[in-house]
Amino acid sequence: MSRRHSAEGTQYDDPEYDAVLIGAGIMSATLGALLARLEPDRSILVLERLDEVAMESSAPWNNAGTGHAGLCELNYMPDPTDSTRAEEIGRQFRISRQFWDSLDEPDEAPATFVNATPHMDVVFGERDVDYLRRRYATLQRSPLFSAMEYSEDPDTIARWAPLVMAGRTGSEPVAATRYEAGTDVDFGALTHRLLSDARRRGAEIRTGHEVTRLRRTADGRWMVSGRTKTGRFSVRSRFVFVGAGGYALKLLQKARIPEVRGFAVFPVGAQFLRTADPDVVSRHAAKVYSQADVDAPPMSVPHLDKRIVDGREWLMFGPYATFSTRLLKHGRLTDLFTTLRPHNLAPLLGVGIQNLPLVRYLIGQLLASRTRKFRQLQRFCPDVRDSEWELIDAGQRAQLVKPDRRRIGVLTFGTEVVTSADGSIAGLLGASPGASIAPTALIEVLRTCFPDHVERWRPMLERMMPDLHLDAETTSRAEPGSARATAAARNGSARKDFEER
């Protein structure tokens, strides 16, 4: 590594890497752990703007810690007769569990980032009871959900979730589902384990390195540059992954790839009420979800969660939506404005006009007092006291806005993989169920950017994740003239460059 001095401070010129991963959260950590196993001879660098890893969305109090498996998230199944998305997420989460289990080394203590926590739904009123009854009947046809229990008996539900049922008169219809083998996940601890796994295999992690520029050089490499507390840095890379959470779109725009043209982001934050009072915590041992308020966004489904963080038991209720022009919890108030371009203003405005009820809901949430927020908790759990709970700020989510020919713009709530035409740069946009399905999302990145490598990687991937089942289309060469063949032709130089290295 060479060093030089300028008016801007000390600058570092680093050697070339095979892969640079931007952001040290769950996404880059997962990709780093995968690449370090699949390509042990490749040089991998992870760059993080903060002084510690896993301090944004992956930090345990910046998310609900739910291992999303389609068990209790009613927003994944708005039509109670269609379980397609719930089953897809359930399958992907099983693959995640298999990959996480593979991280345990013989000389290390067993992983403690996953804790068994039942997943439940509890709903009230005839309409929602009918919905949950039909949802349960649909899910029972899938082996993934066959162990789920259902009840409309208040006494049974009170045994499953005593804190939720305490203090109720029993006059309102109630129904619940319960899946005992659900999970609470400390995604912060998991991210640390993933990065430790990657580092042990040769990956390099640098904190305090904020990427501010991505530039394509004449030879097809990427120049990744930015700032540290003492100066500036720059590295060259054959492949770049942008796993920077809310900053992902901002950085992909700096890379000037046309694939993000028209994309915009709508930042939504959250607050939660939490308690560690042993008398309260001892009365609730599940993650209990219910129906969202009318016009509430899908990520605002109310839930009361058992949490285990750093070995301590907590309860957390929320979320309460917040708004800020920051795209990260530790971001800047100017963040949102730096993503605005002439080509994404119309989709962003279109989404605002089409979602006026959502806008009104967010305004109502912003104006809600601490007392009003606690009353929402009391509707969920009538027998609780305000003095037992504290209000905390969670993470920021940059919800993706995509251009649409018919609707100008659409607001999406899932996880989106974006890849350049030549496969040399990729990024992950969006939010839930993100962290829970990170392995399958990032295998999609790898097979899109390096399709010719998948057959060679297949044995190791399926050994780590037996349920992965890479299909023939993924690993075979496409027919000439097909869309896949066209993409493969464009990706050729990037793949060849990575392989020859």
Sequence and secondary structure as in RCSB ss.txt:
>XXXX:A:sequence
MSRRHSAEGTQYDDPEYDAVLIGAGIMSATLGALLARLEPDRSILVLERLDEVAMESSAPWNNAGTGHAGLCELN
YMPDPTDSTRAEEIGRQFRISRQFWDSLDEPDEAPATFVNATPHMDVVFGERDVDYLRRRYATLQRSPLFSAMEY
SEDPDTIARWAPLVMAGRTGSEPVAATRYEAGTDVDFGALTHRLLSDARRRGAEIRTGHEVTRLRRTADGRWMVS
GRTKTGRFSVRSRFVFVGAGGYALKLLQKARIPEVRGFAVFPVGAQFLRTADPDVVSRHAAKVYSQADVDAPPMS
VPHLDKRIVDGREWLMFGPYATFSTRLLKHGRLTDLFTTLRPHNLAPLLGVGIQNLPLVRYLIGQLLASRTRKFR
QLQRFCPDVRDSEWELIDAGQRAQLVKPDRRRIGVLTFGTEVVTSADGSIAGLLGASPGASIAPTALIEVLRTCF
PDHVERWRPMLERMMPDLHLDAETTSRAEPGSARATAAARNGSARKDFEER
>XXXX:A:secstr
 EEEEETTEEEEEEEEEEEEEE  SHHHHHHHHHHHHH TTS EEEE SSSSSS STTSGGGS  B  SSSS GG
G SSTT  HHHHHHHHHHHHHHHHHHTT  TTS    SEEE  EEEEEESHHHHHHHHHHHHHHTTSGGGTT EE
E  HHHHHHH HHHHTT  S S EEEEEETT EEE HHHHHHHHHHHHHHTT EEESS EEEEEEE TTS EEEE
EE SSEEEEEEEEEEEE  GGGHHHHHHHTT GGGTT EEEEEEEEEEEE  HHHHTT  SEEE    TT  GGG
  EEEEEEETTEEEEEEEEEEE  S SSTTS TTHHHHT  HHHHHHHHHHHHHTHHHHHHHHHHHH  HHHHHH
HHHHH TT  GGG EEEEEEEEEEEEEEETTTEEEE  SEEEEE TTSSEEEEEE TTGGGGHHHHHHHHHHHH 
GGGHHHHHHHHHHH TT    HHHHS   TTSHHHHHHHHHHHHHHHHHH 
